[in-house]
Amino acid sequence: MKFVIEFYRTRERDDAHAVVGRETVDAVDLDAAVEMARSLTQSLDMPQRPDALAILDENGRTLHSCAFDALQGPEKRPSP
């Protein structure tokens, strides 16, 4: 199944989103697409560090979205 993974920055004051990276991937299911997204956060060369990502199906429906820190897990989050 084809999935589109969008990496974006979010502006707090009005929740505006700006896409900084987009990749189309083939994955068996949504869980596999999430794992691919996790890997791509480390390997893609994007103009800015994304705040979040969304995974869309081939019709453009959002199937999954999360903040960048949530995807990385607690061990990768910056200290306060």
MOTAHU-V661112 format. One record per helix or strand. SS is the DSSP state (~ for helix, > for strand). FROM is the first residue (numbers start at 0). LEN is the number of residues. If there is no record, write none. Layout:
# MOTAHU-V661112
[[SS & FROM & LEN] [SS & FROM & LEN]]
This chain:
# MOTAHU-V661112
[[> & 1 & 10] [> & 15 & 11] [~ & 29 & 14] [> & 51 & 5] [> & 61 & 6] [~ & 67 & 5] [~ & 73 & 3]]
